[in-house]
Amino acid sequence: MFSQAFVRVVNFLLDRPYYGFTLGSCGRGFRLGYGSFIKFQKNVFIGDSFFSGPNLYMSTNAEAKIIIGDDVMIGPGVRGFEWES
């Protein structure tokens, strides 16, 4: 019980602000669920009013981009990948 509460606090205080600065772009109303991870953040572009459930995983490489529009909600445990060679 304590560990889950700790993870949520860390997400709110550290993860959300970190991804807000490191993403390619991030709109207003960005809410990232606890335990989430985004790889190659500079190639991920997120619009306004984005919400993800816990444990979201998005990964791309140096050439590919992930673009998520406005007013998007993603459920818990979703995995998203985009690769170009």
N, CA, C and O atoms as a Tinker XYZ file with bonds, in Angstrom:
   340  protein
     1  N      0.825000   -1.189000    0.000000    73     2
     2  CA     0.000000    0.000000    0.000000    64     1     3
     3  C      0.871000    1.256000    0.000000    63     2     4     5
     4  O      0.635000    2.178000   -0.781000    81     3
     5  N      1.885000    1.293000    0.881000    73     3     6
     6  CA     2.768000    2.445000    0.941000    64     5     7
     7  C      3.546000    2.617000   -0.362000    63     6     8     9
     8  O      3.705000    3.737000   -0.847000    81     7
     9  N      4.035000    1.505000   -0.933000    73     7    10
    10  CA     4.848000    1.614000   -2.144000    64     9    11
    11  C      4.051000    2.178000   -3.314000    63    10    12    13
    12  O      4.587000    2.964000   -4.096000    81    11
    13  N      2.789000    1.794000   -3.450000    73    11    14
    14  CA     1.966000    2.323000   -4.535000    64    13    15
    15  C      1.728000    3.818000   -4.348000    63    14    16    17
    16  O      1.762000    4.574000   -5.318000    81    15
    17  N      1.489000    4.248000   -3.121000    73    15    18
    18  CA     1.299000    5.670000   -2.855000    64    17    19
    19  C      2.582000    6.442000   -3.147000    63    18    20    21
    20  O      2.531000    7.553000   -3.676000    81    19
    21  N      3.726000    5.863000   -2.806000    73    19    22
    22  CA     5.006000    6.503000   -3.081000    64    21    23
    23  C      5.224000    6.674000   -4.578000    63    22    24    25
    24  O      5.660000    7.736000   -5.023000    81    23
    25  N      4.925000    5.640000   -5.358000    73    23    26
    26  CA     5.083000    5.702000   -6.814000    64    25    27
    27  C      4.195000    6.786000   -7.402000    63    26    28    29
    28  O      4.620000    7.497000   -8.313000    81    27
    29  N      2.991000    6.927000   -6.912000    73    27    30
    30  CA     2.077000    7.964000   -7.415000    64    29    31
    31  C      2.603000    9.368000   -7.113000    63    30    32    33
    32  O      2.504000   10.269000   -7.947000    81    31
    33  N      3.161000    9.546000   -5.915000    73    31    34
    34  CA     3.710000   10.854000   -5.551000    64    33    35
    35  C      4.919000   11.186000   -6.426000    63    34    36    37
    36  O      5.049000   12.313000   -6.904000    81    35
    37  N      5.802000   10.208000   -6.636000    73    35    38
    38  CA     6.963000   10.424000   -7.497000    64    37    39
    39  C      6.515000   10.781000   -8.906000    63    38    40    41
    40  O      7.080000   11.679000   -9.529000    81    39
    41  N      5.495000   10.078000   -9.416000    73    39    42
    42  CA     4.972000   10.381000  -10.750000    64    41    43
    43  C      4.487000   11.819000  -10.831000    63    42    44    45
    44  O      4.798000   12.525000  -11.791000    81    43
    45  N      3.742000   12.251000   -9.854000    73    43    46
    46  CA     3.166000   13.596000   -9.875000    64    45    47
    47  C      4.249000   14.665000   -9.762000    63    46    48    49
    48  O      4.194000   15.678000  -10.459000    81    47
    49  N      5.229000   14.449000   -8.891000    73    47    50
    50  CA     6.236000   15.473000   -8.630000    64    49    51
    51  C      7.414000   15.456000   -9.597000    63    50    52    53
    52  O      8.005000   16.502000   -9.864000    81    51
    53  N      7.768000   14.273000  -10.132000    73    51    54
    54  CA     8.964000   14.172000  -10.971000    64    53    55
    55  C      8.690000   13.769000  -12.412000    63    54    56    57
    56  O      9.138000   14.449000  -13.335000    81    55
    57  N      7.964000   12.680000  -12.624000    73    55    58
    58  CA     7.782000   12.141000  -13.971000    64    57    59
    59  C      7.025000   13.098000  -14.886000    63    58    60    61
    60  O      7.483000   13.378000  -15.994000    81    59
    61  N      5.893000   13.599000  -14.450000    73    59    62
    62  CA     5.104000   14.490000  -15.317000    64    61    63
    63  C      5.886000   15.732000  -15.726000    63    62    64    65
    64  O      5.933000   16.052000  -16.913000    81    63
    65  N      6.507000   16.451000  -14.772000    73    63    66
    66  CA     7.292000   17.617000  -15.206000    64    65    67
    67  C      8.466000   17.238000  -16.117000    63    66    68    69
    68  O      8.764000   17.961000  -17.068000    81    67
    69  N      9.133000   16.115000  -15.837000    73    67    70
    70  CA    10.260000   15.679000  -16.659000    64    69    71
    71  C      9.828000   15.438000  -18.096000    63    70    72    73
    72  O     10.451000   15.956000  -19.023000    81    71
    73  N      8.769000   14.659000  -18.294000    73    71    74
    74  CA     8.322000   14.383000  -19.657000    64    73    75
    75  C      7.773000   15.632000  -20.334000    63    74    76    77
    76  O      7.884000   15.768000  -21.552000    81    75
    77  N      7.190000   16.537000  -19.575000    73    75    78
    78  CA     6.714000   17.792000  -20.148000    64    77    79
    79  C      7.833000   18.597000  -20.793000    63    78    80    81
    80  O      7.602000   19.293000  -21.782000    81    79
    81  N      9.054000   18.511000  -20.240000    73    79    82
    82  CA    10.202000   19.235000  -20.791000    64    81    83
    83  C     10.946000   18.452000  -21.859000    63    82    84    85
    84  O     11.562000   19.062000  -22.733000    81    83
    85  N     10.914000   17.126000  -21.825000    73    83    86
    86  CA    11.752000   16.338000  -22.733000    64    85    87
    87  C     11.029000   15.830000  -23.977000    63    86    88    89
    88  O     11.684000   15.385000  -24.920000    81    87
    89  N      9.708000   15.882000  -24.004000    73    87    90
    90  CA     8.976000   15.435000  -25.196000    64    89    91
    91  C      9.208000   16.409000  -26.349000    63    90    92    93
    92  O      9.528000   17.578000  -26.133000    81    91
    93  N      9.039000   15.905000  -27.592000    73    91    94
    94  CA     9.133000   16.770000  -28.759000    64    93    95
    95  C      8.191000   17.956000  -28.628000    63    94    96    97
    96  O      8.576000   19.091000  -28.908000    81    95
    97  N      6.962000   17.698000  -28.204000    73    95    98
    98  CA     6.021000   18.745000  -27.813000    64    97    99
    99  C      4.983000   18.118000  -26.890000    63    98   100   101
   100  O      4.699000   16.922000  -26.953000    81    99
   101  N      4.435000   18.958000  -26.044000    73    99   102
   102  CA     3.466000   18.480000  -25.050000    64   101   103
   103  C      2.441000   19.583000  -24.815000    63   102   104   105
   104  O      2.795000   20.692000  -24.418000    81   103
   105  N      1.176000   19.277000  -25.061000    73   103   106
   106  CA     0.120000   20.271000  -24.907000    64   105   107
   107  C     -0.309000   20.475000  -23.460000    63   106   108   109
   108  O      0.243000   19.882000  -22.533000    81   107
   109  N     -1.308000   21.330000  -23.300000    73   107   110
   110  CA    -1.874000   21.584000  -21.971000    64   109   111
   111  C     -2.678000   20.379000  -21.519000    63   110   112   113
   112  O     -3.211000   19.637000  -22.344000    81   111
   113  N     -2.767000   20.183000  -20.223000    73   111   114
   114  CA    -3.569000   19.099000  -19.676000    64   113   115
   115  C     -2.910000   17.736000  -19.808000    63   114   116   117
   116  O     -3.604000   16.729000  -19.948000    81   115
   117  N     -1.586000   17.683000  -19.767000    73   115   118
   118  CA    -0.834000   16.430000  -19.887000    64   117   119
   119  C     -0.883000   15.678000  -18.569000    63   118   120   121
   120  O     -0.426000   16.187000  -17.546000    81   119
   121  N     -1.436000   14.462000  -18.584000    73   119   122
   122  CA    -1.520000   13.607000  -17.388000    64   121   123
   123  C     -0.980000   12.232000  -17.744000    63   122   124   125
   124  O     -1.555000   11.516000  -18.564000    81   123
   125  N      0.124000   11.878000  -17.124000    73   123   126
   126  CA     0.777000   10.603000  -17.388000    64   125   127
   127  C      0.578000    9.703000  -16.181000    63   126   128   129
   128  O      0.895000   10.088000  -15.056000    81   127
   129  N      0.053000    8.502000  -16.411000    73   127   130
   130  CA    -0.181000    7.563000  -15.323000    64   129   131
   131  C      1.113000    7.095000  -14.677000    63   130   132   133
   132  O      2.165000    7.073000  -15.315000    81   131
   133  N      1.026000    6.723000  -13.416000    73   131   134
   134  CA     2.217000    6.281000  -12.684000    64   133   135
   135  C      2.778000    4.999000  -13.299000    63   134   136   137
   136  O      2.044000    4.186000  -13.860000    81   135
   137  N      4.095000    4.841000  -13.180000    73   135   138
   138  CA     4.767000    3.666000  -13.724000    64   137   139
   139  C      4.938000    3.696000  -15.231000    63   138   140   141
   140  O      5.284000    2.676000  -15.826000    81   139
   141  N      4.705000    4.838000  -15.865000    73   139   142
   142  CA     4.794000    4.949000  -17.325000    64   141   143
   143  C      6.223000    5.262000  -17.760000    63   142   144   145
   144  O      7.015000    5.813000  -16.995000    81   143
   145  N      6.537000    4.898000  -19.012000    73   143   146
   146  CA     7.883000    5.123000  -19.549000    64   145   147
   147  C      7.764000    5.481000  -21.028000    63   146   148   149
   148  O      7.033000    4.834000  -21.778000    81   147
   149  N      8.491000    6.517000  -21.436000    73   147   150
   150  CA     8.542000    6.926000  -22.839000    64   149   151
   151  C     10.002000    6.966000  -23.263000    63   150   152   153
   152  O     10.809000    7.677000  -22.665000    81   151
   153  N     10.339000    6.199000  -24.300000    73   151   154
   154  CA    11.714000    6.115000  -24.796000    64   153   155
   155  C     11.861000    7.006000  -26.034000    63   154   156   157
   156  O     10.937000    7.090000  -26.843000    81   155
   157  N     12.996000    7.664000  -26.188000    73   155   158
   158  CA    13.247000    8.648000  -27.259000    64   157   159
   159  C     12.190000    9.748000  -27.209000    63   158   160   161
   160  O     11.467000    9.974000  -28.179000    81   159
   161  N     12.112000   10.421000  -26.074000    73   159   162
   162  CA    11.073000   11.430000  -25.832000    64   161   163
   163  C     11.048000   12.531000  -26.884000    63   162   164   165
   164  O      9.976000   13.051000  -27.191000    81   163
   165  N     12.192000   12.900000  -27.444000    73   163   166
   166  CA    12.210000   14.013000  -28.409000    64   165   167
   167  C     11.424000   13.697000  -29.671000    63   166   168   169
   168  O     11.090000   14.611000  -30.426000    81   167
   169  N     11.118000   12.420000  -29.924000    73   167   170
   170  CA    10.346000   12.017000  -31.106000    64   169   171
   171  C      8.892000   11.707000  -30.781000    63   170   172   173
   172  O      8.193000   11.089000  -31.584000    81   171
   173  N      8.437000   12.130000  -29.619000    73   171   174
   174  CA     7.038000   11.919000  -29.215000    64   173   175
   175  C      6.376000   13.284000  -29.077000    63   174   176   177
   176  O      6.867000   14.158000  -28.362000    81   175
   177  N      5.255000   13.452000  -29.772000    73   175   178
   178  CA     4.532000   14.719000  -29.810000    64   177   179
   179  C      3.106000   14.478000  -29.319000    63   178   180   181
   180  O      2.377000   13.665000  -29.887000    81   179
   181  N      2.714000   15.185000  -28.267000    73   179   182
   182  CA     1.413000   14.954000  -27.632000    64   181   183
   183  C      0.636000   16.257000  -27.617000    63   182   184   185
   184  O      1.167000   17.300000  -27.237000    81   183
   185  N     -0.623000   16.197000  -28.031000    73   183   186
   186  CA    -1.492000   17.373000  -28.073000    64   185   187
   187  C     -2.081000   17.722000  -26.716000    63   186   188   189
   188  O     -1.632000   17.226000  -25.683000    81   187
   189  N     -3.094000   18.583000  -26.733000    73   187   190
   190  CA    -3.771000   19.027000  -25.508000    64   189   191
   191  C     -4.676000   17.927000  -24.951000    63   190   192   193
   192  O     -5.152000   17.055000  -25.677000    81   191
   193  N     -4.892000   18.001000  -23.653000    73   191   194
   194  CA    -5.836000   17.115000  -22.947000    64   193   195
   195  C     -5.509000   15.636000  -23.156000    63   194   196   197
   196  O     -6.350000   14.863000  -23.615000    81   195
   197  N     -4.294000   15.259000  -22.817000    73   195   198
   198  CA    -3.846000   13.868000  -22.919000    64   197   199
   199  C     -3.861000   13.235000  -21.529000    63   198   200   201
   200  O     -3.380000   13.828000  -20.564000    81   199
   201  N     -4.412000   12.039000  -21.437000    73   199   202
   202  CA    -4.414000   11.280000  -20.181000    64   201   203
   203  C     -4.055000    9.841000  -20.481000    63   202   204   205
   204  O     -4.584000    9.251000  -21.423000    81   203
   205  N     -3.152000    9.264000  -19.682000    73   203   206
   206  CA    -2.866000    7.833000  -19.803000    64   205   207
   207  C     -3.074000    7.177000  -18.450000    63   206   208   209
   208  O     -2.825000    7.772000  -17.401000    81   207
   209  N     -3.537000    5.941000  -18.502000    73   207   210
   210  CA    -3.617000    5.136000  -17.294000    64   209   211
   211  C     -2.216000    4.729000  -16.868000    63   210   212   213
   212  O     -1.240000    5.092000  -17.526000    81   211
   213  N     -2.102000    3.984000  -15.782000    73   211   214
   214  CA    -0.788000    3.573000  -15.302000    64   213   215
   215  C     -0.094000    2.604000  -16.264000    63   214   216   217
   216  O     -0.732000    1.887000  -17.034000    81   215
   217  N      1.229000    2.616000  -16.185000    73   215   218
   218  CA     2.088000    1.664000  -16.896000    64   217   219
   219  C      2.020000    1.754000  -18.417000    63   218   220   221
   220  O      2.101000    0.735000  -19.102000    81   219
   221  N      1.874000    2.951000  -18.941000    73   219   222
   222  CA     1.969000    3.175000  -20.385000    64   221   223
   223  C      3.433000    3.024000  -20.802000    63   222   224   225
   224  O      4.328000    3.472000  -20.086000    81   223
   225  N      3.680000    2.400000  -21.949000    73   223   226
   226  CA     5.045000    2.289000  -22.488000    64   225   227
   227  C      5.003000    2.680000  -23.952000    63   226   228   229
   228  O      4.304000    2.055000  -24.749000    81   227
   229  N      5.759000    3.726000  -24.309000    73   227   230
   230  CA     5.874000    4.131000  -25.705000    64   229   231
   231  C      7.352000    4.139000  -26.070000    63   230   232   233
   232  O      8.189000    4.624000  -25.309000    81   231
   233  N      7.662000    3.596000  -27.247000    73   231   234
   234  CA     9.053000    3.538000  -27.691000    64   233   235
   235  C      9.125000    3.814000  -29.182000    63   234   236   237
   236  O      8.269000    3.388000  -29.958000    81   235
   237  N     10.156000    4.530000  -29.557000    73   235   238
   238  CA    10.430000    4.824000  -30.954000    64   237   239
   239  C     11.940000    4.798000  -31.146000    63   238   240   241
   240  O     12.680000    4.540000  -30.197000    81   239
   241  N     12.396000    5.059000  -32.342000    73   239   242
   242  CA    13.844000    5.161000  -32.548000    64   241   243
   243  C     14.172000    6.572000  -33.016000    63   242   244   245
   244  O     13.305000    7.446000  -33.008000    81   243
   245  N     15.408000    6.798000  -33.421000    73   243   246
   246  CA    15.854000    8.146000  -33.768000    64   245   247
   247  C     15.180000    8.709000  -35.019000    63   246   248   249
   248  O     15.120000    9.929000  -35.176000    81   247
   249  N     14.672000    7.861000  -35.913000    73   247   250
   250  CA    14.063000    8.332000  -37.157000    64   249   251
   251  C     12.536000    8.413000  -37.119000    63   250   252   253
   252  O     11.951000    9.243000  -37.815000    81   251
   253  N     11.896000    7.587000  -36.339000    73   251   254
   254  CA    10.431000    7.504000  -36.320000    64   253   255
   255  C      9.844000    8.479000  -35.298000    63   254   256   257
   256  O     10.527000    8.906000  -34.366000    81   255
   257  N      8.568000    8.822000  -35.489000    73   255   258
   258  CA     7.866000    9.722000  -34.572000    64   257   259
   259  C      6.558000    9.095000  -34.125000    63   258   260   261
   260  O      5.915000    8.356000  -34.871000    81   259
   261  N      6.181000    9.403000  -32.904000    73   259   262
   262  CA     4.846000    9.070000  -32.402000    64   261   263
   263  C      4.125000   10.399000  -32.213000    63   262   264   265
   264  O      4.597000   11.274000  -31.487000    81   263
   265  N      2.973000   10.542000  -32.877000    73   263   266
   266  CA     2.193000   11.774000  -32.787000    64   265   267
   267  C      0.817000   11.419000  -32.238000    63   266   268   269
   268  O      0.098000   10.601000  -32.813000    81   267
   269  N      0.462000   12.039000  -31.125000    73   267   270
   270  CA    -0.837000   11.818000  -30.489000    64   269   271
   271  C     -1.557000   13.160000  -30.476000    63   270   272   273
   272  O     -1.020000   14.152000  -29.983000    81   271
   273  N     -2.763000   13.193000  -31.013000    73   271   274
   274  CA    -3.517000   14.440000  -31.136000    64   273   275
   275  C     -4.134000   14.917000  -29.837000    63   274   276   277
   276  O     -3.758000   14.473000  -28.752000    81   275
   277  N     -5.094000   15.835000  -29.965000    73   275   278
   278  CA    -5.795000   16.411000  -28.821000    64   277   279
   279  C     -6.890000   15.476000  -28.316000    63   278   280   281
   280  O     -7.415000   14.643000  -29.055000    81   279
   281  N     -7.221000   15.643000  -27.030000    73   279   282
   282  CA    -8.340000   14.941000  -26.392000    64   281   283
   283  C     -8.211000   13.426000  -26.521000    63   282   284   285
   284  O     -9.111000   12.760000  -27.033000    81   283
   285  N     -7.083000   12.888000  -26.051000    73   283   286
   286  CA    -6.811000   11.453000  -26.144000    64   285   287
   287  C     -6.689000   10.863000  -24.747000    63   286   288   289
   288  O     -6.023000   11.422000  -23.876000    81   287
   289  N     -7.345000    9.722000  -24.550000    73   287   290
   290  CA    -7.213000    8.976000  -23.307000    64   289   291
   291  C     -6.756000    7.564000  -23.654000    63   290   292   293
   292  O     -7.356000    6.908000  -24.505000    81   291
   293  N     -5.693000    7.093000  -22.996000    73   291   294
   294  CA    -5.142000    5.760000  -23.223000    64   293   295
   295  C     -5.282000    4.972000  -21.932000    63   294   296   297
   296  O     -4.949000    5.469000  -20.855000    81   295
   297  N     -5.772000    3.750000  -22.039000    73   295   298
   298  CA    -6.013000    2.913000  -20.873000    64   297   299
   299  C     -4.738000    2.398000  -20.220000    63   298   300   301
   300  O     -3.640000    2.661000  -20.709000    81   299
   301  N     -4.878000    1.669000  -19.123000    73   299   302
   302  CA    -3.718000    1.164000  -18.398000    64   301   303
   303  C     -3.000000    0.040000  -19.137000    63   302   304   305
   304  O     -3.626000   -0.787000  -19.800000    81   303
   305  N     -1.665000    0.025000  -19.008000    73   303   306
   306  CA    -0.855000   -1.058000  -19.540000    64   305   307
   307  C     -0.690000   -1.089000  -21.042000    63   306   308   309
   308  O     -0.285000   -2.118000  -21.582000    81   307
   309  N     -0.988000   -0.002000  -21.742000    73   307   310
   310  CA    -0.884000    0.024000  -23.204000    64   309   311
   311  C      0.580000    0.152000  -23.614000    63   310   312   313
   312  O      1.355000    0.865000  -22.977000    81   311
   313  N      0.951000   -0.559000  -24.702000    73   311   314
   314  CA     2.299000   -0.496000  -25.268000    64   313   315
   315  C      2.194000    0.061000  -26.681000    63   314   316   317
   316  O      1.397000   -0.422000  -27.486000    81   315
   317  N      3.000000    1.080000  -26.984000    73   315   318
   318  CA     3.005000    1.674000  -28.316000    64   317   319
   319  C      4.414000    1.736000  -28.869000    63   318   320   321
   320  O      5.335000    2.186000  -28.186000    81   319
   321  N      4.590000    1.279000  -30.123000    73   319   322
   322  CA     5.910000    1.235000  -30.746000    64   321   323
   323  C      5.839000    1.824000  -32.151000    63   322   324   325
   324  O      4.844000    1.645000  -32.855000    81   323
   325  N      6.892000    2.525000  -32.557000    73   323   326
   326  CA     7.024000    3.030000  -33.922000    64   325   327
   327  C      8.494000    2.956000  -34.277000    63   326   328   329
   328  O      9.338000    3.510000  -33.574000    81   327
   329  N      8.808000    2.261000  -35.386000    73   327   330
   330  CA    10.199000    2.093000  -35.801000    64   329   331
   331  C     10.344000    2.336000  -37.280000    63   330   332   333
   332  O      9.501000    1.906000  -38.068000    81   331
   333  N     11.396000    3.018000  -37.668000    73   331   334
   334  CA    11.792000    3.153000  -39.062000    64   333   335
   335  C     13.233000    2.698000  -39.165000    63   334   336   337
   336  O     14.035000    2.929000  -38.259000    81   335
   337  N     13.555000    2.054000  -40.264000    73   335   338
   338  CA    14.949000    1.613000  -40.428000    64   337   339
   339  C     15.627000    2.368000  -41.541000    63   338   340
   340  O     16.802000    2.131000  -41.822000    81   339
